[in-house]
Structure formats: structure tokens, C-alpha cells
Amino acid sequence: MLTSLDKRLFCHVLNSSRYYGLTPLARSISRSGDGPIYLCFSLIILLFHPLGTVFFNQLLCGFLIELPLYLCLKHSLRRPRPCHALVELEFSFEPADKFSLPSGHTAAAFMVASFIAVAFPFFSPWVFIWAAGVGWSRVALGVHYPLDILAGMGLGLGSASLGLLWLQV
């Protein structure tokens, strides 16, 4: 039942995004969650902001938690991506790997958003809207189911929380 709902919601988001011409926007938002963007952003903060060292250490700690968990989950659960499982649909975007659960882009986006929200509270609403947009974009591009996004969000928020606790010890 949950899988059926997940597939129906996926198809709704995918078809709506295509109907309204949102695929180019989805690609741009998805790219904003690529790894090199985080590295550039954190280096700029590190070099030019008084909280740079703290923020950089938080991100580093967060990724040391998130990345191994993400890889273990993805390769243990081995859920096929919708673009590979739903052969009756046409997709124009080919992901880097073949498994979908959890969404690594979403996990990283919510983790980074959490650290930004702690360091720069004024930006909290905006960074979480952006992180949710990254999650939406992954469904709109056909590479993740909605439950993959929720799992990624949980992984990202959990990794940020553990990272903040780890750095306080």
C-alpha cells in the first residue's frame, strides 16, 4: 500500500512538473545540491566569515556521519530508481548510480541547511525551502520516489544533529 502511494505520488509530481515545464528549473535546483557547490560555499565562508572555521568543521563532521550512512543504506536497501524500475515512463535524466533510497542530494541539502540555520538563523526559512526544493527536484527529474526524499531528509537532519552533538563533546 505504501509503495503504491509512493508510486502514485511520484507519477503525479513527475507529470505535473513536465506539464508545467518545470524540468529545467528542477535540473537547476538539483544541481545546487551537488557536492562541489558545498565545498565552494564552505571554503568561501571559511575564508571570509568570522564563523567560518566553526561552520567548516560542522560541515566536515556532518559529512563524515552522513556519507557513510548514506552509502550503507543505499547499497543495503538497493531500491531501484524509478527511472530504472518504471520502464513504461520516458526519462531524459540519467543518474550517477542505480539505487534510490535514500536521496543523497536531499540528505546533504537538509544537513547543510541545518548547519546554516544554526550559524545564520536569519536564513533558516530560506535554506529549508531550498532543501525541500532539492528534494522536490529529484522527484521531478524522475530519479527518486517521495519516500526516498523523506528518508534523505531524516538522514540529513539526523546527521546534522549528531554532528552538532559530536562537536560539543
N, C-alpha and C positions, 0 to 999 in steps of 0.2 A: 504494500500500500504506500509506504513512504517513498519507495523507488519510483512508483507510478506517479506520485505527486511531484517528485523531483524532476522527472522527465517532462511532465506536462508544463511545469513552471519554466523549465529550460526552453522548451519549444515556444512558449509564449514570449519570453524575453528575446530569444533569437529572432523570431518572426516580427515582433514589434520593432526591434532595432533595425531590421532590414527594411521594413515597410516605411519607417520614418527617416530612412537614410542616415542612421546613426553609426554605421560601421566605421567610417573614417574617424569620427570622434572617439569611438571605442578603442581603435588602434592607438590613437594619441594618448588617451588616458592609460591604457595598458602599458605603453612604453614609458610613461612617467614612473612606473613601478619596477622598471628594470634595475638590476644590481648596480651598474656603473653610475646611474643617477644618484644612488645613495652614497656611493664613495665620493663623488664630486661634491655633493651637498655637504657631507660631513667634513670634508677637507676644507671647504670654504669657511664653515662655522669654526673649525679648529684654528684656522689661521687668523680669522678676523673678528671673533666674538669673545668676550671675557669668559663665557661659559663653554667655550669651545672644547677644552680638554675634558670636562665633565661629560658633555654631550657625546663626544667621540668615544669615550670609554663606555658610556651606556650603550651606544650602538654596537660597539665591538662585543661587549658582553652579551647583548641581546642576540646578535647573530651567532655567537658561539653556542647559545642554547637553542635557538630556533632552527638553524640549518641542519644539525644532526637529527633533531626530532623530525623535521620535515622529510628528510631523506629516508629515515627509518620507516615512517608512516607510509610514504608514497610507495616504497618498494616492498613493504609488507602487505599492504592492502591491495595494491595492484589493480585498482579500479580503472578500467579503460576510459579514456577521454570520450566525450560524446561525439567528437568529430571522427573517432575511430569506431565507436560502437553503433552509432546510428547511421548506417551506410545509406539509408534512404534519403538522407538530407545532403545537400551540397554545401561544402565549406571551402572558403578561399584562404584560410589561415592555417598554417601547419606549425604546431607547437614543437618545442625542442625535444620533448620526451613523450612517452605514450601513456603515462598514468596521470590521473586527475585528482586524486584525494590524498591530501588536502591541497588547496590552491596556495602555491608558494608565493605568488605575487601578492595575494591578499594577506597572507601571514606577514610578509615583510612590510607591507603598507600599514597594517594595523600596529605592528610593533614600532615602526618608525613614527607613526602618528602619536603613539603613546608617549614616546620619549620627547617628541616636540611639544606635546601638551604639558608635560612636566616642566620642561625647560622654559617654554614660552607660552604660558597659559592663555594669553590673548588669542593665540591662533588655534586653540583647541577645537572649536566647532568646525573651522575650515579644514583642518588636517583630517578630521574624522569623516567629513563629507568627501574629501579627496580619497581616503582609504576605501570608503564604501563605493566610490566611483570606480576604483581599480577593480574591486570585486565584481561590480556590475559589468565592466568592460570584458572581463574574462568569460562571462556567460554570453554576452552579446556577440563575442567573437567565435563562440561555439567550442571553446576548449575546456570549459568547466560546467558542471551542474551546480545549481544553487547550494546544495548541501556541501559541496567542495568549498564553496565560498564561506559558509558558516564555520566549517572546520578550520579553514585558514584563518578566519577572524579570531576564533578561540585560541588557536596556536600562537598567533601574533600577540594578542593581549596577554596570554599566559606567559609567553617568553619575555615580554617587557616587564611584567610583574616580577618574575623570577630574577631577571637581570637587575632590577632596582633593589630587590632584597639582597642579592648577592653582593652588590656594591656597597650596601650599608653595613655589612658584617665586618 
